[in-house]
């Protein structure tokens, strides 16, 4: 007699997001869909994005393997040296993921809800540090800092404080925030609605075009009615 075996049905894969997806969605849902989901259009980002990627790679090599920075980036040695002189365990380009109930999980696990990457992470006792290199103009964005703090709090339960900071390489300054677990939890109240809107769009596949600053320059979604028109085309 042949015994029949039955496998338990696989659990559905969790819907996952990142901060960049949220920002792209809020900039223009249609552009986000075409570039991030359908991938019908390649988002090149231009020279600014290429430079930013090159800087991130160079700083990662400098901190992980002591590879000297290229001549065009020598002024960033100041920040690399500051990282070197820090105390605690150093992690570079570290990937973190959490579940919907804020538990730590592997980066590509089926239950991933949020993903983030720390350009520089230091763990020193009950205090964590996470740095995010920025090559553009200074823009305040406490939500992104909070999300990286959340990742560290979820993965390292002994931490009581996280210093999360943007390092503005072009302006040679930084905008830090020192966060506790309670402060991070409080910020989720204001963020929940934004994340729910992103998730609802994914479930209903609703990504309408939204005219804005990218229509006239960086957007490659030529089928959009606002392409090369921006807000001027919204009234037509």
Beta strands, then each sheet from edge to edge (+ up, - down):
strand 1: 17-18
strand 2: 89-98
strand 3: 104-105
strand 4: 114-124
strand 5: 127-134
strand 6: 161-168
strand 7: 173-180
sheet 1: 1+ 4+ 2- 3+
sheet 2: 1+ 4+ 5- 6- 7+
end
